[in-house]
């Protein structure tokens, strides 16, 4: 059997993948702990012990193939906001960079739009950088999705 999340080979009798901790879909609620080939895997799938000698904690990887994490920001939306509304810092608000966004907004508004070309060029450059992948994460460090 293969894990649907990480694709690693897993024994048919495991309830959770020992690599990523994801449930394998064969969980029949047979009990809280299952033993196989010297491993004890708890039903939560996050802790595995190898014959009591070593304890390893498995965490789910941030990048699944075919799945997007909750709250993931779109690279296309961020780039288009930078190109179209960059003078107002819309792309930085979207990606969570509020300090830069407020700076762009204040430059535009407090100068009565006289300095808006500066903010627009700044936003245009950042919008292109987002679309090309030079800026690949949001303010929380999450990868931007296509």
C-alpha positions as CSV (number, residue, x, y, z in Angstrom):
1,X,0.0,0.0,0.0
2,X,1.1,3.5,-0.6
3,X,0.5,6.6,1.5
4,X,-1.9,9.0,-0.3
5,X,-0.1,12.0,1.1
6,X,3.6,11.3,0.7
7,X,3.6,8.3,-1.6
8,X,5.8,6.1,0.6
9,X,5.3,2.4,0.7
10,X,3.5,1.3,3.9
11,X,2.6,-2.1,5.3
12,X,-1.1,-2.9,4.8
13,X,-1.6,-3.4,8.5
14,X,-0.6,0.2,9.5
15,X,-3.3,2.6,10.3
16,X,-1.2,5.7,9.7
17,X,1.9,6.4,7.5
18,X,5.1,6.3,9.6
19,X,6.7,8.9,7.4
20,X,4.1,11.7,7.4
21,X,1.5,10.5,10.0
22,X,-1.4,10.7,7.6
23,X,-4.3,8.2,8.1
24,X,-4.3,5.5,5.5
25,X,-8.0,4.9,5.2
26,X,-7.8,1.3,6.6
27,X,-8.5,2.4,10.2
28,X,-11.1,0.2,11.6
29,X,-10.7,1.6,15.2
30,X,-9.2,-1.7,16.3
31,X,-7.4,-0.1,19.2
32,X,-5.2,2.9,20.1
33,X,-1.9,1.2,19.3
34,X,-0.8,-1.2,16.6
35,X,2.5,-3.1,16.4
36,X,4.3,-4.1,13.2
37,X,7.9,-5.1,12.5
38,X,9.2,-3.6,15.7
39,X,7.4,-0.4,15.3
40,X,4.6,0.9,17.6
41,X,2.5,3.5,15.9
42,X,-0.2,5.3,17.8
43,X,-3.5,6.1,16.1
44,X,-2.7,9.9,16.0
45,X,0.1,8.9,13.6
46,X,2.6,11.4,15.0
47,X,4.7,9.3,17.3
48,X,6.5,6.0,16.4
49,X,8.8,3.9,18.6
50,X,11.3,1.4,17.3
51,X,11.4,-1.5,19.9
52,X,11.6,1.1,22.7
53,X,15.1,2.2,21.8
54,X,14.5,5.3,19.7
55,X,11.6,7.7,19.6
56,X,11.0,9.8,16.5
57,X,8.3,12.4,16.0
58,X,6.9,12.7,12.5
59,X,5.2,15.8,11.3
60,X,3.2,16.3,8.2
61,X,5.2,18.0,5.4
62,X,4.2,21.5,4.3
63,X,4.2,20.7,0.6
64,X,1.9,17.8,-0.4
65,X,1.6,16.9,-4.0
66,X,-1.8,17.7,-5.2
67,X,-2.9,19.5,-2.0
68,X,-2.7,23.1,-0.9
69,X,-2.4,24.1,2.7
70,X,-5.2,26.1,4.2
71,X,-4.7,29.8,3.8
72,X,-2.2,29.5,1.0
73,X,-1.8,32.6,-1.0
74,X,-1.9,32.6,-4.8
75,X,1.2,33.8,-6.8
76,X,-1.0,35.0,-9.6
77,X,-3.3,37.1,-7.4
78,X,-0.4,38.6,-5.6
79,X,1.4,39.5,-8.8
80,X,-1.7,41.0,-10.4
81,X,-2.4,43.1,-7.4
82,X,1.1,44.4,-7.5
83,X,0.9,45.3,-11.1
84,X,-2.6,46.8,-11.1
85,X,-2.8,48.3,-7.5
86,X,0.8,48.4,-6.5
87,X,0.7,52.1,-5.7
88,X,-1.7,51.3,-2.9
89,X,0.3,48.3,-1.6
90,X,-2.6,45.9,-2.3
91,X,-0.3,43.0,-3.0
92,X,1.6,43.5,0.2
93,X,-1.6,43.7,2.2
94,X,-2.6,40.4,0.5
95,X,0.7,38.7,1.3
96,X,0.7,40.0,4.9
97,X,3.6,42.5,4.6
98,X,1.6,45.2,6.3
99,X,4.6,47.5,7.0
100,X,5.5,47.8,3.3
101,X,1.9,48.1,2.3
102,X,1.2,51.0,4.7
103,X,4.4,52.7,3.5
104,X,3.2,52.4,-0.2
105,X,-0.3,53.6,0.7
106,X,1.0,56.6,2.7
107,X,3.4,57.6,0.0
108,X,0.5,57.7,-2.5
109,X,-2.1,59.3,-0.3
110,X,-0.1,61.8,1.8
111,X,1.6,63.2,-1.3
112,X,-1.9,63.7,-2.9
113,X,-0.9,61.2,-5.6
114,X,2.1,63.4,-6.7
115,X,4.5,60.6,-5.6
116,X,2.2,57.8,-6.7
117,X,4.4,56.9,-9.7
118,X,7.1,55.9,-7.2
119,X,4.8,53.6,-5.4
120,X,3.4,52.3,-8.7
121,X,6.9,51.4,-10.0
122,X,7.7,49.8,-6.6
123,X,4.5,47.7,-6.8
124,X,5.0,46.9,-10.5
125,X,8.5,45.5,-9.8
126,X,7.3,43.5,-6.8
127,X,4.3,42.2,-8.8
128,X,6.7,40.9,-11.5
129,X,9.0,39.5,-8.9
130,X,6.0,37.6,-7.4
131,X,5.0,36.2,-10.8
132,X,8.5,35.1,-11.6
133,X,9.0,33.4,-8.2
134,X,11.7,35.8,-6.8
135,X,9.2,36.5,-4.0
136,X,8.0,33.0,-3.2
137,X,6.6,33.2,0.3
138,X,4.1,35.3,2.2
139,X,4.8,37.1,5.5
140,X,4.3,33.9,7.5
141,X,6.8,32.0,5.4
142,X,4.2,29.9,3.6
143,X,5.0,29.1,-0.1
144,X,2.9,30.9,-2.7
145,X,0.9,28.5,-4.8
146,X,0.4,28.7,-8.6
